[in-house]
Amino acid sequence: MRHGLIQEVTEAIENELSAANKAFPGFNSTHEGYAVILEEAQEAEDELRNVARNLQALWVEVKGNAGKEDLEVVAAGVEASAQALAAEAIQTAAMARKLLNYLESVKE
């Protein structure tokens, strides 16, 4: 994987965490953190299934020698669902960081 991309994703995670912290207070417990992370991860799984469905549709079109316009429509669906997957993955990572921040503030 391209190193620069990892840096860009890390910056996106930090930006998402900052926005989330402005909109919502910090976690009050590990249970709350887990629940929020789980919700984001489940949304990422849903988007991954959308990528798979769109990719399957693209394969059907490719095997059927579809025309350019049909291929463009289906390829755009793959792109859109992959972007949504990336966004959900970034939100999942941001919420994991939010939990780590909470854990740093907890006294043992």
Sequence and secondary structure as in RCSB ss.txt:
>XXXX:A:sequence
MRHGLIQEVTEAIENELSAANKAFPGFNSTHEGYAVILEEAQEAEDELRNVARNLQALWVEVKGNAGKEDLEVVA
AGVEASAQALAAEAIQTAAMARKLLNYLESVKE
>XXXX:A:secstr
  HHHHHHHHHHHHHHHHHHHHHS   SSHHHHHHHHHHHHHHHHHHHHHHHHHHHHHHHHHHTT  HHHHHHHH
HHHHHHHHHHHHHHHHHHHHHHHHHHHHHH   
